[in-house]
Amino acid sequence: MSARFTGKIALVTGAGCVGPGWGNGRAIAVALAREGATVIGVDRNAESMAETAARIAEAGGSFRPAVLDVTDGAAIARLVADIAARHGRIDVLVNNVGGSAAGGPVEMAEEVWDLQIDTNLKSVFLMLKHVLPVMERQGGGAVVNLASTSGIRWTGAAQVAYAAAKAGVIQLSRVVAVQYAAKGIRVNTVVPGQMHTPMVEVRLAGQRAGGDVEALVKQRLSRIPLGFAGDGRDTANAVLFLASDEARFVTGTELVVDGGMSVRCG
């Protein structure tokens, strides 16, 4: 086991997954634990974290699941207070929760817009609101927020609320990075592209390809210059770097993980 995060406490939201395999949150939680961190994994579905816990146990790592809705500020406050009481610190915060809904402003229902903004953007604000004071008291920390290439480019489908929220995550991260830099707290954003995670089969194929997984995968691959799809482990590798001391001089920036998709023209 590597020692990059030995002795550190890491809080990862969305640490479960909609199916078996390497979703972003699961991969991030496992990677941090493998490198020595004590990981507190948050998800609203306890069952979704079972595979995460099993993989971390196999690696000899430390994992504690917490069932929580990340749009509930009071619940977040209780969780953060509990972590601070148990461990005395939070060294790494990874805000990974997110999910898209199809539609532009005319066809999207107002309640869908509100839920998308709450899930993808407000959740990041709430976690920062309660974790940043802990990091400030201890003299530093690292925050990595997950956005999406939908927040910087058109990626093939109208999902206006998701795109707006993920663009908001990027700018929120930049502002907080500058505000807290003098306090030893770094804030960066990982921007994944069209990764092949379990969500492709479970949710996206039904939304965008009539349930035809093969057609959706082919469509997504056609946009990626490298010619293959990354998965949650590629996202996790980017998070590990930005959360580690190796990135001590990196804050307020974005690391795009998309196989070149977002810089391709056409």
N, C-alpha and C positions, 0 to 999 in steps of 0.2 A: 504494500500500500504506500502510495506517495505521501509526502508530508506537507504539501503546499497549504493544506487547510487544517492541519492537526491543531487541536485545541480551540478551533473556531466554531462559533454557533451560526448556522445558516438557516434562514427562514425562506421557504420556497412556496409560493402559491400555485395552485393548479398542479399539484404534485401527483395527481392521479392521471388516468387516461381513459378515453371512451372505449378502448379495446386493448387486446394484447399487443405488445410491441413497444416501439420507442416513440412515444409522444414527447413533446418538448419538455414538459414539466417532469415527467418520470425520468427522462434522460438526465436532466439537470440535477435532480435530487440524488440519483444514483452516482453521478460523476462526482459531486461534492462529497458524498459519503465515502466513496472509494479513495478520495484524496484526504481523508482524515477528519472532515467536518462532522459535527453533530448536527443532523438535519431535522428541522421541524417542518413537516410537509402539511400543507393546507389544501383541502378540497371539500366541496360540499357533499360529495359522495364518498362515504367511507370505503365501500367495496372497490372503488376505482384505485385506491391506494394499496390494495393487497399485493398486487404484483410488484409495485415499487418497493414495498417493505420486504418482500421475499428476495428481490434482487440485491437489496442492500445487505440483508442478513447473510446471503451467500458470500458476499464480499467482505464480511466481517465488520461492516460499518454500523453506525448508530443512527437510528431513525425513529422519530416519534410523530405519528399522524395526529392531525387536529381537524375535526369536521367543522367547517365554517363557511358561511356565505360572505365573500369578500366585499359585498356591497352594504354590509351591516357594520357601521362604525362602532357601535357599542360592543359587539362581539369581538371585533378586532382589538379594541382597547383592552378587553379582558384577556385575550390571548397574549398580547404583547406584555402586559403586566405579569402574567404567569411565567412567561419565558424569562423576563428580567429577574423575577424572584427566584426561579430555579437555577438559572445559569449566570446571572449577573451581567449579561451583555448580549448583544446581537451584532455579529461582525459582518454578516452578509445578508442582504435582502434581495430576493429575486421575485419580481412581479411578473408572473407568467400567465395569469388568467386571461382568457379571451375567447371570442367566437364570433363568427360573421352571420349576417342575415342578408338575404338578397333584396334588391330593390333600390330605386332612386327615390327622390323626395315626393313624387306624386303617388306612386304605388305603395310606398312604405307607410304602414299605420303609425300613428303618433306614438302609441305605446311601445311599438317595436323600436323606434328611434330612441326613446327614453331608456329602454332596457339595454340597448346596445351601448349607449353612452355610459350608463351606470356600470355595466360589466367590464367594458374595455378601458375606460378612462377614470371614472370616479373611484373604482377599486384601487387604482394606483395612487391616486390622491389620498385615499383613506389610509392605506398602508404606510405611506410616507408620513402622514400626519402623526401617526402613533409610534413609528419606529425611529424617525429622525431624532427625537429628544433622547432616546436611549443611546444612539450612536454619538450624539453630541456630548452626553455626560461621560462616556467612556473615552472620548478623545479621537474618534474616527470610525470609519466603516466604509463598506462598498455596497452600492445599490446598482443592480442591473435590471432595467425594465425591458420587456419584450414588446416591440411594435410589430410591424409587418410591411412588406413592400407595397401593400395596398395603401399605406400612409404616405408613400412618396411617388407612386406611379399608378396608372391604370393597369390592372393585372388580368383583365379579361372578363370581368363581371361587374355589373352595377351593384355595389354594396356600400351605399353612400354613408351610412352611419358608422360602419366598421372602419371605412377609410378615414373619415373625419376623426374618429376616436383615436386611431393609431397615429395619425399625424399629430394629434394633441399629446399623445404620450411622448413623442419625440421632443416637442417643444417644452413640455412640462419638465422633462429630464434636463434639458439644457439650462432652463431657468434655475432649477433647484441645484444643479451642479455649480453654478456660479455663486449662488447664495450661500452654499455650505462648504465651498472649497477651503476657506480659511479655517474651518473647523475640522479639517482632516477627513471629510466625507466626500467620496467620489461617486458620481452618478453618471452612468452611461446607458446606452440603449443597444440591444441586439435587434436587427431587422431581418427576420427570416423571410425567405421567398416561398415558393410553392414546394414545401417539403412533403415527402411521402410519409405521413404519420397515420396512425389508425383512424384518424378523423376522415381521411379520404374515403375509405370504404364505408364507415359507419354513417357519416353525415353528408359530406360534400357531393358524393356521386348522386345521391337522391335529389339534392338541391339543384344540381347543374347539368346532369347528364342522364336524367331519367332512370337512375339506378345502375347505369352502365359504367362500372368501375374502369374497365379496360379503355373505353372511349375517353373518359376523363383523364386518366393517366397519360394517354397518348397526346391529348390536347395540351396538358401541362408540360410534358417533356419537350414539345415542339418549341416552347418559349425559352428553354434553358440552353445557353451556348455550350456548357460543359457536356450536355447530352445525357445526364443522368440526374436522378432526384436525390437530394440529401434527405436525411431524416433527423429525428430529435437529437441524435448524438452529435451531429454537426452543429446544431444550435448550442448544445451543452458545452462543446469545446470552446465556442466563442464566449459563452458566459464565464467559464472557468478562467479564461485569460483576463477578462475585464474585472472579475472579482478578486483576482489574485494580486499579490504584491508585485508581480512582474509588470502590472499595469499601473504602477504607483504614480506615473506622470501622465496618465490618461484620464480625462474627465470631460463631461459635456459633449461627448461625441457619439457617433453611431457606427456600429460594425455590421455591414450588410452581409448576409449569408444566403446567397441565392443562385450560385452557379453562373453569375454574370447576367441574369435575366433583366435586372432593372437598368442596365446600361446598354442593352441591345435596342437598336432602332428597328421598329416594325415587328 
